[in-house]
Amino acid sequence: KICYQDHHLAVVVKPQGISVQGAEGLTLQRSDLFLQLENAHVFKPIAVHRLDCMTGGLLLVAKSKIIEGKLKQLFQLRKCKKRYRALVFGRLVEKGDCMVREPVGGKPTETRYQVLYHSRSSDTLAGGWITVVDLFPITGRRHQLRRHLKYLGHPIWGDRRYAAYPKTSKIDKNPDVFLKKKIEDDPHARLCLYAMEIAFPHPATGKELTVIMDEPEWLKALVSYQEKLWLEGDNAAELSSKNENKKDKPATE
């Protein structure tokens, strides 16, 4: 999907399970998606930054070497702002704008985050709760967001590297397979991390450009399905009992 494009650049949605670049196999750089860009036959579209293979969402693409250089300079100057949405294990309770400053690879690393809401889950790794959070990377280290969520004690749902999945638990990285799996069949098939917003001064005009996409429907469905399982389990009686106690409790002045 192409979310925005003009003569100089484009913002596309990278599917999960496809690397941006690489020497072998299918990559976004060699995919049909780039061929759909306007004037793709007279230039070679260039991805300006990267997303992990299993991360999906907005990716900035340059349509010339000159624009590529200007966009990369914006990243270096931290003038390109990105927002990710993640589903994490447990109840992350911080309110408002919060910051993680935990070095990655020995380098200073910063991530701002905001808790959006909590929901219930009976999954063994969740401890009864899951949290939907927005992440705003200030720096751009490898696996920065995934490492920082692990550091907070709330790793990302579906993250086989940084969450406490059994060593025998493996994810199918073939998008033709896992993208077609139903949530009911394998709720852990996807890494629940998605790039949903990118904002930067346009390298040709200087005007601020912001591109936003909606939260993926599969992520909403996963949260709802987890709450449904929790309500249908042994927790339903506990919840009903608590509600009854609230009704019976006399009002106080």
Secondary structure, DSSP 8 states (H G I E B T S, - for coil): -EEEE-SSEEEEEE-TT-BSS-SSS-BGGGSHHHHTSTTTTTS--EESS---TT-EEEEEEESSHHHHHHHHHHHHTT--EEEEEEEEES-----SSEEE---BTTB---EEEEEEEEEE---TTTTTEEEEEEEEESS--TTHHHHHHHHTT--BTT-TTTS---TT------HHHHTT--TTT-TTSS--EEEEEEEEE-TTT--EEEEE----HHHHHHHHHHHHHHHHTTHHHHHHHHHHHHHHS----
